[in-house]
Amino acid sequence: MVKTSLMLLFLLWVPSTWAYFTVPGQGQLMLLDGSKQSLQFGFSFTQKNGTEVFQAGIQEVEVAELPDKYTLALVLHQDEQIWVTDWINKPLQGFEWSLGKHSFKLRKNTDPKYKDKARGGYVLMFDDTPYFFHKNMAQIKFHFTKEGVSEVRIEGMFTPGR
């Protein structure tokens, strides 16, 4: 009876600790003036002072449960600059960012095979797959499970041959 009670208590207690994660993210932003700025932007779902907290970059919010997803907006302005206001309130030439096992690189096109496809000349490489702006706005959607980022979807952009 005591063993059964202890096992039940253990099963009720342990799963809540499995629900927390940290996905580190770091990179570099290339500003329009040519300067570079480091980027620290990852995700975490933790418990602080008995409250569950979701964090994206330096922003954190108390939540009742793990959010399903987080959306990062990329705005192409006049085909000449990129805005990612979740990161910085300045226009960018591009960026390099690693998030957990994923890598993102947004730059002006230097590969001749993408010359006519890249709106504004920008190519987003996501885990070695090129994406191009379809319009002026794109979104990178991060879907979460208890283990961390379960899926990454890129919307508002297209890849060759898809």
Sequence and secondary structure as in RCSB ss.txt:
>XXXX:A:sequence
MVKTSLMLLFLLWVPSTWAYFTVPGQGQLMLLDGSKQSLQFGFSFTQKNGTEVFQAGIQEVEVAELPDKYTLALV
LHQDEQIWVTDWINKPLQGFEWSLGKHSFKLRKNTDPKYKDKARGGYVLMFDDTPYFFHKNMAQIKFHFTKEGVS
EVRIEGMFTPGR
>XXXX:A:secstr
 HHHHHHHHHHHHHHHHHT EEE EEEEEEETTS EEEEE  EEEEEETTEEEEEETTEEEE SS  SEEEEEEE
EETTTEEE TTT SS EEEEEEEETTEEEEEEE   GGGTTT GGGEEEEETTEEEEESSSEEEEEEEEETTEEE
EEEEESEE TT 
